[in-house]
Amino acid sequence: MKAIFFEQHGEIDTLKYADLPQPQPKPGEALIRVRAVALNHLDIWVRKGWKGLRVEMPHITGSDIAGEVVAVNSPGSTWTPGARVIVNPGIITVEDEWTRKGEDSLSPGYTIIGEHIRGGLAEYVCVPVTNLYTLPSSVSFEEGAAPLLVGLTCWRMLFRRAQLRAGETVLVVGAGGGVNSLSILLAKAAGANVIALSSADKIDKAARLGASAVINYTQQPEWGAEVLKLTKGRGVDVVIDNVGAKTMPQSLRAVARGGRIVTVGNTKGYELLLDNRLLFTKQVSLLGSTMGSRQDFIEAMEFIFQHKITPPIDTIAPLSEGIKMIKRLEDGQQFGKIVLTP
């Protein structure tokens, strides 16, 4: 089968588009013919590697998989060949105190397709049958792949961790990435008011997603003050800051008293320097979040399909052009998701 893979960690020149043996489903697994797979920054981070990461080489990334069931190695399973499916990217590998509480992503045994095990940047992939979810016939494979990892991540971040409620105001720091663009759509659909930060070339796109106000952070580096002006000095109830070191000080200024700042990433640095006085005098909650539980995934997909939410798709390209598309993602040229079709 054709696949995009690497045999050692490193920069983009370590990626190859070539043939690998087609996988065979182990007990409890299904073989999926990949019809669409969306890219994430996770693909880049896994390729570069980090201390403690251990993956089988050659490694295939790709967490957002939509396709068709080819074969099932699970007696009693109701899944049949030809079924249109999407795949929950989070896998429960052990039962422990966290999984029993329904907090799967807090378990040390929680793994991610494309990170810890081989993913979907290929023509075929094997996944646990428990991670399959029906793709509605009204949704294309490309549209089905786009909201998976980011949808799970956003749902937990917004509604489990930050407890966002209708009528509240949320600030999304950056609008071009998959998580942030989908956060705007989900928050708006849930009845929240959304303010977004964006570069000049993405302002109109952020507004079309549903942001009531968009701040050009390149022209207003002290954008925390602009947020306060827009909210008549109050600040926002929730800040979504996945940028990190570069933006967190301004996020702390922009959040309201008693507000929440939630983060699932650090695209511009992980070592934070904060004014602790603002943290405690405003009684701000600083929340971390990542991925989510099986129930989070089900609720997120039901909400997305019910509300007919389609994450913005920047580009749809064949898998053969995947390395070029990964470079586009790495350079930050995209707005929304990049989807590959094997």
HELIX and SHEET records of a PDB file:
HELIX    1   1 ILE A   12  THR A   14  5                                   3    
HELIX    2   2 HIS A   41  LYS A   48  1                                   8    
HELIX    3   3 GLU A   97  ARG A  100  1                                   4    
HELIX    4   4 ASP A  104  LEU A  106  5                                   3    
HELIX    5   5 VAL A  129  ASN A  131  5                                   3    
HELIX    6   6 PHE A  141  ALA A  145  1                                   5    
HELIX    7   7 LEU A  148  TRP A  155  1                                   8    
HELIX    8   8 ARG A  156  ARG A  161  3                                   6    
HELIX    9   9 GLY A  178  ALA A  189  1                                  12    
HELIX   10  10 ALA A  200  LYS A  202  5                                   3    
HELIX   11  11 ILE A  203  LEU A  209  1                                   7    
HELIX   12  12 TRP A  223  LEU A  230  1                                   8    
HELIX   13  13 MET A  248  ALA A  254  1                                   7    
HELIX   14  14 ASN A  276  THR A  281  1                                   6    
HELIX   15  15 ARG A  294  GLN A  306  1                                  13    
HELIX   16  16 LEU A  319  GLU A  321  5                                   3    
HELIX   17  17 GLY A  322  GLU A  330  1                                   9    
SHEET    1   A 2 LYS A   2  PHE A   6  0                                        
SHEET    2   A 2 LEU A  15  ASP A  19 -1                                        
SHEET    1   B 5 TYR A 124  PRO A 128  0                                        
SHEET    2   B 5 GLU A  29  ALA A  38 -1                                        
SHEET    3   B 5 ASP A  64  ASN A  73 -1                                        
SHEET    4   B 5 ARG A  84  VAL A  87 -1                                        
SHEET    5   B 5 LEU A 132  THR A 134 -1                                        
SHEET    1   C 4 TYR A 124  PRO A 128  0                                        
SHEET    2   C 4 GLU A  29  ALA A  38 -1                                        
SHEET    3   C 4 LYS A 337  THR A 341 -1                                        
SHEET    4   C 4 ILE A 313  PRO A 318  1                                        
SHEET    1   D 2 GLY A  90  ILE A  92  0                                        
SHEET    2   D 2 TYR A 110  ILE A 112 -1                                        
SHEET    1   E 6 ALA A 213  ASN A 216  0                                        
SHEET    2   E 6 ASN A 193  SER A 198  1                                        
SHEET    3   E 6 THR A 169  VAL A 172  1                                        
SHEET    4   E 6 VAL A 236  ILE A 240  1                                        
SHEET    5   E 6 VAL A 255  THR A 263  1                                        
SHEET    6   E 6 SER A 285  GLY A 288  1                                        
END                                                                             
